Amino acid sequence: MADLLREEEIESKLVEVEWDREGDELVRDWKFEDFDEAIAFVNRVAEAAEEANHHPDILLHGWNKVRLSLANHSAGGLTEADFDMAKVFDGLG
């Protein structure tokens, strides 16, 4: 199981990514030009998540908005793997 990050580590890592913290999760919202672009993004996220075996919660809302939430549920909070995946997803948007 992955080690949970300490509060200080989480705060310093938040500066490195375009994500916000909500409780024990990292969250980020994207807005796309249209529904097709939003779905294409979701598909890219799904491929990357499967490859890494680290899956976000995905919310497609409106017709062009996507919210991703990341946490290491088995560890019970945020780990290095969550921040690594956040950076991967940042590159897909």
Phi and psi restraints in degrees (range 20) as a CNS / XPLOR table:
assign (resid 1 and name C) (resid 2 and name N)
       (resid 2 and name CA) (resid 2 and name C) 1.0 -72.4 20.0 2
assign (resid 2 and name N) (resid 2 and name CA)
       (resid 2 and name C) (resid 3 and name N) 1.0 148.8 20.0 2
assign (resid 2 and name C) (resid 3 and name N)
       (resid 3 and name CA) (resid 3 and name C) 1.0 -80.5 20.0 2
assign (resid 3 and name N) (resid 3 and name CA)
       (resid 3 and name C) (resid 4 and name N) 1.0 135.6 20.0 2
assign (resid 3 and name C) (resid 4 and name N)
       (resid 4 and name CA) (resid 4 and name C) 1.0 -67.3 20.0 2
assign (resid 4 and name N) (resid 4 and name CA)
       (resid 4 and name C) (resid 5 and name N) 1.0 143.4 20.0 2
assign (resid 4 and name C) (resid 5 and name N)
       (resid 5 and name CA) (resid 5 and name C) 1.0 -81.5 20.0 2
assign (resid 5 and name N) (resid 5 and name CA)
       (resid 5 and name C) (resid 6 and name N) 1.0 147.3 20.0 2
assign (resid 5 and name C) (resid 6 and name N)
       (resid 6 and name CA) (resid 6 and name C) 1.0 -77.3 20.0 2
assign (resid 6 and name N) (resid 6 and name CA)
       (resid 6 and name C) (resid 7 and name N) 1.0 160.7 20.0 2
assign (resid 6 and name C) (resid 7 and name N)
       (resid 7 and name CA) (resid 7 and name C) 1.0 -52.4 20.0 2
assign (resid 7 and name N) (resid 7 and name CA)
       (resid 7 and name C) (resid 8 and name N) 1.0 -44.4 20.0 2
assign (resid 7 and name C) (resid 8 and name N)
       (resid 8 and name CA) (resid 8 and name C) 1.0 -63.6 20.0 2
assign (resid 8 and name N) (resid 8 and name CA)
       (resid 8 and name C) (resid 9 and name N) 1.0 -38.8 20.0 2
assign (resid 8 and name C) (resid 9 and name N)
       (resid 9 and name CA) (resid 9 and name C) 1.0 -66.2 20.0 2
assign (resid 9 and name N) (resid 9 and name CA)
       (resid 9 and name C) (resid 10 and name N) 1.0 -42.7 20.0 2
assign (resid 9 and name C) (resid 10 and name N)
       (resid 10 and name CA) (resid 10 and name C) 1.0 -60.9 20.0 2
assign (resid 10 and name N) (resid 10 and name CA)
       (resid 10 and name C) (resid 11 and name N) 1.0 -47.8 20.0 2
assign (resid 10 and name C) (resid 11 and name N)
       (resid 11 and name CA) (resid 11 and name C) 1.0 -61.0 20.0 2
assign (resid 11 and name N) (resid 11 and name CA)
       (resid 11 and name C) (resid 12 and name N) 1.0 -41.0 20.0 2
assign (resid 11 and name C) (resid 12 and name N)
       (resid 12 and name CA) (resid 12 and name C) 1.0 -70.2 20.0 2
assign (resid 12 and name N) (resid 12 and name CA)
       (resid 12 and name C) (resid 13 and name N) 1.0 -33.5 20.0 2
assign (resid 12 and name C) (resid 13 and name N)
       (resid 13 and name CA) (resid 13 and name C) 1.0 -75.7 20.0 2
assign (resid 13 and name N) (resid 13 and name CA)
       (resid 13 and name C) (resid 14 and name N) 1.0 -27.0 20.0 2
assign (resid 13 and name C) (resid 14 and name N)
       (resid 14 and name CA) (resid 14 and name C) 1.0 -62.5 20.0 2
assign (resid 14 and name N) (resid 14 and name CA)
       (resid 14 and name C) (resid 15 and name N) 1.0 -26.5 20.0 2
assign (resid 14 and name C) (resid 15 and name N)
       (resid 15 and name CA) (resid 15 and name C) 1.0 -69.1 20.0 2
assign (resid 15 and name N) (resid 15 and name CA)
       (resid 15 and name C) (resid 16 and name N) 1.0 -25.6 20.0 2
assign (resid 15 and name C) (resid 16 and name N)
       (resid 16 and name CA) (resid 16 and name C) 1.0 -84.8 20.0 2
assign (resid 16 and name N) (resid 16 and name CA)
       (resid 16 and name C) (resid 17 and name N) 1.0 -12.1 20.0 2
assign (resid 16 and name C) (resid 17 and name N)
       (resid 17 and name CA) (resid 17 and name C) 1.0 -128.3 20.0 2
assign (resid 17 and name N) (resid 17 and name CA)
       (resid 17 and name C) (resid 18 and name N) 1.0 164.6 20.0 2
assign (resid 17 and name C) (resid 18 and name N)
       (resid 18 and name CA) (resid 18 and name C) 1.0 -96.1 20.0 2
assign (resid 18 and name N) (resid 18 and name CA)
       (resid 18 and name C) (resid 19 and name N) 1.0 37.1 20.0 2
assign (resid 18 and name C) (resid 19 and name N)
       (resid 19 and name CA) (resid 19 and name C) 1.0 -114.3 20.0 2
assign (resid 19 and name N) (resid 19 and name CA)
       (resid 19 and name C) (resid 20 and name N) 1.0 158.8 20.0 2
assign (resid 19 and name C) (resid 20 and name N)
       (resid 20 and name CA) (resid 20 and name C) 1.0 -112.2 20.0 2
assign (resid 20 and name N) (resid 20 and name CA)
       (resid 20 and name C) (resid 21 and name N) 1.0 162.3 20.0 2
assign (resid 20 and name C) (resid 21 and name N)
       (resid 21 and name CA) (resid 21 and name C) 1.0 -105.5 20.0 2
assign (resid 21 and name N) (resid 21 and name CA)
       (resid 21 and name C) (resid 22 and name N) 1.0 131.4 20.0 2
assign (resid 21 and name C) (resid 22 and name N)
       (resid 22 and name CA) (resid 22 and name C) 1.0 -128.0 20.0 2
assign (resid 22 and name N) (resid 22 and name CA)
       (resid 22 and name C) (resid 23 and name N) 1.0 102.2 20.0 2
assign (resid 22 and name C) (resid 23 and name N)
       (resid 23 and name CA) (resid 23 and name C) 1.0 63.8 20.0 2
assign (resid 23 and name N) (resid 23 and name CA)
       (resid 23 and name C) (resid 24 and name N) 1.0 -122.8 20.0 2
assign (resid 23 and name C) (resid 24 and name N)
       (resid 24 and name CA) (resid 24 and name C) 1.0 -99.5 20.0 2
assign (resid 24 and name N) (resid 24 and name CA)
       (resid 24 and name C) (resid 25 and name N) 1.0 25.9 20.0 2
assign (resid 24 and name C) (resid 25 and name N)
       (resid 25 and name CA) (resid 25 and name C) 1.0 -129.5 20.0 2
assign (resid 25 and name N) (resid 25 and name CA)
       (resid 25 and name C) (resid 26 and name N) 1.0 153.0 20.0 2
assign (resid 25 and name C) (resid 26 and name N)
       (resid 26 and name CA) (resid 26 and name C) 1.0 -96.8 20.0 2
assign (resid 26 and name N) (resid 26 and name CA)
       (resid 26 and name C) (resid 27 and name N) 1.0 137.6 20.0 2
assign (resid 26 and name C) (resid 27 and name N)
       (resid 27 and name CA) (resid 27 and name C) 1.0 -133.9 20.0 2
assign (resid 27 and name N) (resid 27 and name CA)
       (resid 27 and name C) (resid 28 and name N) 1.0 147.3 20.0 2
assign (resid 27 and name C) (resid 28 and name N)
       (resid 28 and name CA) (resid 28 and name C) 1.0 -150.8 20.0 2
assign (resid 28 and name N) (resid 28 and name CA)
       (resid 28 and name C) (resid 29 and name N) 1.0 141.9 20.0 2
assign (resid 28 and name C) (resid 29 and name N)
       (resid 29 and name CA) (resid 29 and name C) 1.0 -110.8 20.0 2
assign (resid 29 and name N) (resid 29 and name CA)
       (resid 29 and name C) (resid 30 and name N) 1.0 141.3 20.0 2
assign (resid 29 and name C) (resid 30 and name N)
       (resid 30 and name CA) (resid 30 and name C) 1.0 -123.1 20.0 2
assign (resid 30 and name N) (resid 30 and name CA)
       (resid 30 and name C) (resid 31 and name N) 1.0 148.1 20.0 2
assign (resid 30 and name C) (resid 31 and name N)
       (resid 31 and name CA) (resid 31 and name C) 1.0 -127.2 20.0 2
assign (resid 31 and name N) (resid 31 and name CA)
       (resid 31 and name C) (resid 32 and name N) 1.0 128.8 20.0 2
assign (resid 31 and name C) (resid 32 and name N)
       (resid 32 and name CA) (resid 32 and name C) 1.0 -113.5 20.0 2
assign (resid 32 and name N) (resid 32 and name CA)
       (resid 32 and name C) (resid 33 and name N) 1.0 167.8 20.0 2
assign (resid 32 and name C) (resid 33 and name N)
       (resid 33 and name CA) (resid 33 and name C) 1.0 -65.3 20.0 2
assign (resid 33 and name N) (resid 33 and name CA)
       (resid 33 and name C) (resid 34 and name N) 1.0 -35.0 20.0 2
assign (resid 33 and name C) (resid 34 and name N)
       (resid 34 and name CA) (resid 34 and name C) 1.0 -156.7 20.0 2
assign (resid 34 and name N) (resid 34 and name CA)
       (resid 34 and name C) (resid 35 and name N) 1.0 178.0 20.0 2
assign (resid 34 and name C) (resid 35 and name N)
       (resid 35 and name CA) (resid 35 and name C) 1.0 -62.3 20.0 2
assign (resid 35 and name N) (resid 35 and name CA)
       (resid 35 and name C) (resid 36 and name N) 1.0 -42.3 20.0 2
assign (resid 35 and name C) (resid 36 and name N)
       (resid 36 and name CA) (resid 36 and name C) 1.0 -58.7 20.0 2
assign (resid 36 and name N) (resid 36 and name CA)
       (resid 36 and name C) (resid 37 and name N) 1.0 -42.2 20.0 2
assign (resid 36 and name C) (resid 37 and name N)
       (resid 37 and name CA) (resid 37 and name C) 1.0 -66.2 20.0 2
assign (resid 37 and name N) (resid 37 and name CA)
       (resid 37 and name C) (resid 38 and name N) 1.0 -38.5 20.0 2
assign (resid 37 and name C) (resid 38 and name N)
       (resid 38 and name CA) (resid 38 and name C) 1.0 -63.7 20.0 2
assign (resid 38 and name N) (resid 38 and name CA)
       (resid 38 and name C) (resid 39 and name N) 1.0 -44.2 20.0 2
assign (resid 38 and name C) (resid 39 and name N)
       (resid 39 and name CA) (resid 39 and name C) 1.0 -67.2 20.0 2
assign (resid 39 and name N) (resid 39 and name CA)
       (resid 39 and name C) (resid 40 and name N) 1.0 -39.8 20.0 2
assign (resid 39 and name C) (resid 40 and name N)
       (resid 40 and name CA) (resid 40 and name C) 1.0 -60.0 20.0 2
assign (resid 40 and name N) (resid 40 and name CA)
       (resid 40 and name C) (resid 41 and name N) 1.0 -41.1 20.0 2
assign (resid 40 and name C) (resid 41 and name N)
       (resid 41 and name CA) (resid 41 and name C) 1.0 -62.3 20.0 2
assign (resid 41 and name N) (resid 41 and name CA)
       (resid 41 and name C) (resid 42 and name N) 1.0 -46.9 20.0 2
assign (resid 41 and name C) (resid 42 and name N)
       (resid 42 and name CA) (resid 42 and name C) 1.0 -57.1 20.0 2
assign (resid 42 and name N) (resid 42 and name CA)
       (resid 42 and name C) (resid 43 and name N) 1.0 -41.3 20.0 2
assign (resid 42 and name C) (resid 43 and name N)
       (resid 43 and name CA) (resid 43 and name C) 1.0 -65.3 20.0 2
assign (resid 43 and name N) (resid 43 and name CA)
       (resid 43 and name C) (resid 44 and name N) 1.0 -39.4 20.0 2
assign (resid 43 and name C) (resid 44 and name N)
       (resid 44 and name CA) (resid 44 and name C) 1.0 -64.4 20.0 2
assign (resid 44 and name N) (resid 44 and name CA)
       (resid 44 and name C) (resid 45 and name N) 1.0 -41.1 20.0 2
assign (resid 44 and name C) (resid 45 and name N)
       (resid 45 and name CA) (resid 45 and name C) 1.0 -61.2 20.0 2
assign (resid 45 and name N) (resid 45 and name CA)
       (resid 45 and name C) (resid 46 and name N) 1.0 -44.8 20.0 2
assign (resid 45 and name C) (resid 46 and name N)
       (resid 46 and name CA) (resid 46 and name C) 1.0 -60.7 20.0 2
assign (resid 46 and name N) (resid 46 and name CA)
       (resid 46 and name C) (resid 47 and name N) 1.0 -43.3 20.0 2
assign (resid 46 and name C) (resid 47 and name N)
       (resid 47 and name CA) (resid 47 and name C) 1.0 -62.8 20.0 2
assign (resid 47 and name N) (resid 47 and name CA)
       (resid 47 and name C) (resid 48 and name N) 1.0 -46.9 20.0 2
assign (resid 47 and name C) (resid 48 and name N)
       (resid 48 and name CA) (resid 48 and name C) 1.0 -64.4 20.0 2
assign (resid 48 and name N) (resid 48 and name CA)
       (resid 48 and name C) (resid 49 and name N) 1.0 -39.8 20.0 2
assign (resid 48 and name C) (resid 49 and name N)
       (resid 49 and name CA) (resid 49 and name C) 1.0 -65.6 20.0 2
assign (resid 49 and name N) (resid 49 and name CA)
       (resid 49 and name C) (resid 50 and name N) 1.0 -41.7 20.0 2
assign (resid 49 and name C) (resid 50 and name N)
       (resid 50 and name CA) (resid 50 and name C) 1.0 -63.1 20.0 2
assign (resid 50 and name N) (resid 50 and name CA)
       (resid 50 and name C) (resid 51 and name N) 1.0 -43.9 20.0 2
assign (resid 50 and name C) (resid 51 and name N)
       (resid 51 and name CA) (resid 51 and name C) 1.0 -60.3 20.0 2
assign (resid 51 and name N) (resid 51 and name CA)
       (resid 51 and name C) (resid 52 and name N) 1.0 -39.5 20.0 2
assign (resid 51 and name C) (resid 52 and name N)
       (resid 52 and name CA) (resid 52 and name C) 1.0 -89.7 20.0 2
assign (resid 52 and name N) (resid 52 and name CA)
       (resid 52 and name C) (resid 53 and name N) 1.0 -8.6 20.0 2
assign (resid 52 and name C) (resid 53 and name N)
       (resid 53 and name CA) (resid 53 and name C) 1.0 54.1 20.0 2
assign (resid 53 and name N) (resid 53 and name CA)
       (resid 53 and name C) (resid 54 and name N) 1.0 42.7 20.0 2
assign (resid 53 and name C) (resid 54 and name N)
       (resid 54 and name CA) (resid 54 and name C) 1.0 -142.1 20.0 2
assign (resid 54 and name N) (resid 54 and name CA)
       (resid 54 and name C) (resid 55 and name N) 1.0 105.1 20.0 2
assign (resid 54 and name C) (resid 55 and name N)
       (resid 55 and name CA) (resid 55 and name C) 1.0 -107.1 20.0 2
assign (resid 55 and name N) (resid 55 and name CA)
       (resid 55 and name C) (resid 56 and name N) 1.0 129.3 20.0 2
assign (resid 55 and name C) (resid 56 and name N)
       (resid 56 and name CA) (resid 56 and name C) 1.0 -84.4 20.0 2
assign (resid 56 and name N) (resid 56 and name CA)
       (resid 56 and name C) (resid 57 and name N) 1.0 163.4 20.0 2
assign (resid 56 and name C) (resid 57 and name N)
       (resid 57 and name CA) (resid 57 and name C) 1.0 -79.7 20.0 2
assign (resid 57 and name N) (resid 57 and name CA)
       (resid 57 and name C) (resid 58 and name N) 1.0 135.6 20.0 2
assign (resid 57 and name C) (resid 58 and name N)
       (resid 58 and name CA) (resid 58 and name C) 1.0 -120.5 20.0 2
assign (resid 58 and name N) (resid 58 and name CA)
       (resid 58 and name C) (resid 59 and name N) 1.0 126.7 20.0 2
assign (resid 58 and name C) (resid 59 and name N)
       (resid 59 and name CA) (resid 59 and name C) 1.0 -121.2 20.0 2
assign (resid 59 and name N) (resid 59 and name CA)
       (resid 59 and name C) (resid 60 and name N) 1.0 116.6 20.0 2
assign (resid 59 and name C) (resid 60 and name N)
       (resid 60 and name CA) (resid 60 and name C) 1.0 -99.1 20.0 2
assign (resid 60 and name N) (resid 60 and name CA)
       (resid 60 and name C) (resid 61 and name N) 1.0 118.3 20.0 2
assign (resid 60 and name C) (resid 61 and name N)
       (resid 61 and name CA) (resid 61 and name C) 1.0 -136.7 20.0 2
assign (resid 61 and name N) (resid 61 and name CA)
       (resid 61 and name C) (resid 62 and name N) 1.0 160.6 20.0 2
assign (resid 61 and name C) (resid 62 and name N)
       (resid 62 and name CA) (resid 62 and name C) 1.0 62.2 20.0 2
assign (resid 62 and name N) (resid 62 and name CA)
       (resid 62 and name C) (resid 63 and name N) 1.0 -149.6 20.0 2
assign (resid 62 and name C) (resid 63 and name N)
       (resid 63 and name CA) (resid 63 and name C) 1.0 -115.1 20.0 2
assign (resid 63 and name N) (resid 63 and name CA)
       (resid 63 and name C) (resid 64 and name N) 1.0 -2.7 20.0 2
assign (resid 63 and name C) (resid 64 and name N)
       (resid 64 and name CA) (resid 64 and name C) 1.0 -148.0 20.0 2
assign (resid 64 and name N) (resid 64 and name CA)
       (resid 64 and name C) (resid 65 and name N) 1.0 18.9 20.0 2
assign (resid 64 and name C) (resid 65 and name N)
       (resid 65 and name CA) (resid 65 and name C) 1.0 -119.8 20.0 2
assign (resid 65 and name N) (resid 65 and name CA)
       (resid 65 and name C) (resid 66 and name N) 1.0 140.8 20.0 2
assign (resid 65 and name C) (resid 66 and name N)
       (resid 66 and name CA) (resid 66 and name C) 1.0 -131.6 20.0 2
assign (resid 66 and name N) (resid 66 and name CA)
       (resid 66 and name C) (resid 67 and name N) 1.0 134.8 20.0 2
assign (resid 66 and name C) (resid 67 and name N)
       (resid 67 and name CA) (resid 67 and name C) 1.0 -120.2 20.0 2
assign (resid 67 and name N) (resid 67 and name CA)
       (resid 67 and name C) (resid 68 and name N) 1.0 130.3 20.0 2
assign (resid 67 and name C) (resid 68 and name N)
       (resid 68 and name CA) (resid 68 and name C) 1.0 -110.2 20.0 2
assign (resid 68 and name N) (resid 68 and name CA)
       (resid 68 and name C) (resid 69 and name N) 1.0 140.9 20.0 2
assign (resid 68 and name C) (resid 69 and name N)
       (resid 69 and name CA) (resid 69 and name C) 1.0 -126.8 20.0 2
assign (resid 69 and name N) (resid 69 and name CA)
       (resid 69 and name C) (resid 70 and name N) 1.0 131.9 20.0 2
assign (resid 69 and name C) (resid 70 and name N)
       (resid 70 and name CA) (resid 70 and name C) 1.0 -123.4 20.0 2
assign (resid 70 and name N) (resid 70 and name CA)
       (resid 70 and name C) (resid 71 and name N) 1.0 136.6 20.0 2
assign (resid 70 and name C) (resid 71 and name N)
       (resid 71 and name CA) (resid 71 and name C) 1.0 -163.4 20.0 2
assign (resid 71 and name N) (resid 71 and name CA)
       (resid 71 and name C) (resid 72 and name N) 1.0 156.8 20.0 2
assign (resid 71 and name C) (resid 72 and name N)
       (resid 72 and name CA) (resid 72 and name C) 1.0 -97.9 20.0 2
assign (resid 72 and name N) (resid 72 and name CA)
       (resid 72 and name C) (resid 73 and name N) 1.0 91.9 20.0 2
assign (resid 72 and name C) (resid 73 and name N)
       (resid 73 and name CA) (resid 73 and name C) 1.0 -62.1 20.0 2
assign (resid 73 and name N) (resid 73 and name CA)
       (resid 73 and name C) (resid 74 and name N) 1.0 -36.2 20.0 2
assign (resid 73 and name C) (resid 74 and name N)
       (resid 74 and name CA) (resid 74 and name C) 1.0 -68.1 20.0 2
assign (resid 74 and name N) (resid 74 and name CA)
       (resid 74 and name C) (resid 75 and name N) 1.0 -29.9 20.0 2
assign (resid 74 and name C) (resid 75 and name N)
       (resid 75 and name CA) (resid 75 and name C) 1.0 -87.0 20.0 2
assign (resid 75 and name N) (resid 75 and name CA)
       (resid 75 and name C) (resid 76 and name N) 1.0 -19.2 20.0 2
assign (resid 75 and name C) (resid 76 and name N)
       (resid 76 and name CA) (resid 76 and name C) 1.0 86.6 20.0 2
assign (resid 76 and name N) (resid 76 and name CA)
       (resid 76 and name C) (resid 77 and name N) 1.0 25.9 20.0 2
assign (resid 76 and name C) (resid 77 and name N)
       (resid 77 and name CA) (resid 77 and name C) 1.0 166.6 20.0 2
assign (resid 77 and name N) (resid 77 and name CA)
       (resid 77 and name C) (resid 78 and name N) 1.0 -153.2 20.0 2
assign (resid 77 and name C) (resid 78 and name N)
       (resid 78 and name CA) (resid 78 and name C) 1.0 -92.7 20.0 2
assign (resid 78 and name N) (resid 78 and name CA)
       (resid 78 and name C) (resid 79 and name N) 1.0 136.6 20.0 2
assign (resid 78 and name C) (resid 79 and name N)
       (resid 79 and name CA) (resid 79 and name C) 1.0 -129.4 20.0 2
assign (resid 79 and name N) (resid 79 and name CA)
       (resid 79 and name C) (resid 80 and name N) 1.0 174.4 20.0 2
assign (resid 79 and name C) (resid 80 and name N)
       (resid 80 and name CA) (resid 80 and name C) 1.0 -57.2 20.0 2
assign (resid 80 and name N) (resid 80 and name CA)
       (resid 80 and name C) (resid 81 and name N) 1.0 -37.5 20.0 2
assign (resid 80 and name C) (resid 81 and name N)
       (resid 81 and name CA) (resid 81 and name C) 1.0 -60.4 20.0 2
assign (resid 81 and name N) (resid 81 and name CA)
       (resid 81 and name C) (resid 82 and name N) 1.0 -34.4 20.0 2
assign (resid 81 and name C) (resid 82 and name N)
       (resid 82 and name CA) (resid 82 and name C) 1.0 -64.8 20.0 2
assign (resid 82 and name N) (resid 82 and name CA)
       (resid 82 and name C) (resid 83 and name N) 1.0 -43.4 20.0 2
assign (resid 82 and name C) (resid 83 and name N)
       (resid 83 and name CA) (resid 83 and name C) 1.0 -70.2 20.0 2
assign (resid 83 and name N) (resid 83 and name CA)
       (resid 83 and name C) (resid 84 and name N) 1.0 -35.4 20.0 2
assign (resid 83 and name C) (resid 84 and name N)
       (resid 84 and name CA) (resid 84 and name C) 1.0 -61.8 20.0 2
assign (resid 84 and name N) (resid 84 and name CA)
       (resid 84 and name C) (resid 85 and name N) 1.0 -44.7 20.0 2
assign (resid 84 and name C) (resid 85 and name N)
       (resid 85 and name CA) (resid 85 and name C) 1.0 -67.3 20.0 2
assign (resid 85 and name N) (resid 85 and name CA)
       (resid 85 and name C) (resid 86 and name N) 1.0 -37.2 20.0 2
assign (resid 85 and name C) (resid 86 and name N)
       (resid 86 and name CA) (resid 86 and name C) 1.0 -57.4 20.0 2
assign (resid 86 and name N) (resid 86 and name CA)
       (resid 86 and name C) (resid 87 and name N) 1.0 -42.7 20.0 2
assign (resid 86 and name C) (resid 87 and name N)
       (resid 87 and name CA) (resid 87 and name C) 1.0 -65.5 20.0 2
assign (resid 87 and name N) (resid 87 and name CA)
       (resid 87 and name C) (resid 88 and name N) 1.0 -39.2 20.0 2
assign (resid 87 and name C) (resid 88 and name N)
       (resid 88 and name CA) (resid 88 and name C) 1.0 -61.2 20.0 2
assign (resid 88 and name N) (resid 88 and name CA)
       (resid 88 and name C) (resid 89 and name N) 1.0 -49.0 20.0 2
assign (resid 88 and name C) (resid 89 and name N)
       (resid 89 and name CA) (resid 89 and name C) 1.0 -64.6 20.0 2
assign (resid 89 and name N) (resid 89 and name CA)
       (resid 89 and name C) (resid 90 and name N) 1.0 -34.4 20.0 2
assign (resid 89 and name C) (resid 90 and name N)
       (resid 90 and name CA) (resid 90 and name C) 1.0 -57.2 20.0 2
assign (resid 90 and name N) (resid 90 and name CA)
       (resid 90 and name C) (resid 91 and name N) 1.0 -37.1 20.0 2
assign (resid 90 and name C) (resid 91 and name N)
       (resid 91 and name CA) (resid 91 and name C) 1.0 -74.7 20.0 2
assign (resid 91 and name N) (resid 91 and name CA)
       (resid 91 and name C) (resid 92 and name N) 1.0 -9.2 20.0 2
assign (resid 91 and name C) (resid 92 and name N)
       (resid 92 and name CA) (resid 92 and name C) 1.0 -97.2 20.0 2
assign (resid 92 and name N) (resid 92 and name CA)
       (resid 92 and name C) (resid 93 and name N) 1.0 -13.6 20.0 2
